Amino acid sequence: MRGWISNMKDVLVTLHREDSGQDLIEYALVAALIALAAVVGMKQVANAINLAFINIGQKLNSAVS
């Protein structure tokens, strides 16, 4: 049991010191943040476009009537 704990401690210390994958994780987090902002922004743009088409449709209906 003592050997297993010691080995796990050594692995964790090595992983803590190893930073070769850190850049990839940072880039992935930045990409995820940009994607989230794009989704939120697209919802607002879609709502504005939908509202514009509704207004155009109402104006066309009133002009035809």
Contacts in CASP RR format, 6 or more apart in sequence:
PFRMAT RR
TARGET T0000
AUTHOR 0000-0000-0000
METHOD contacts of the structure
MODEL  1
MRGWISNMKDVLVTLHREDSGQDLIEYALVAALIALAAVVGMKQVANAIN
LAFINIGQKLNSAVS
END
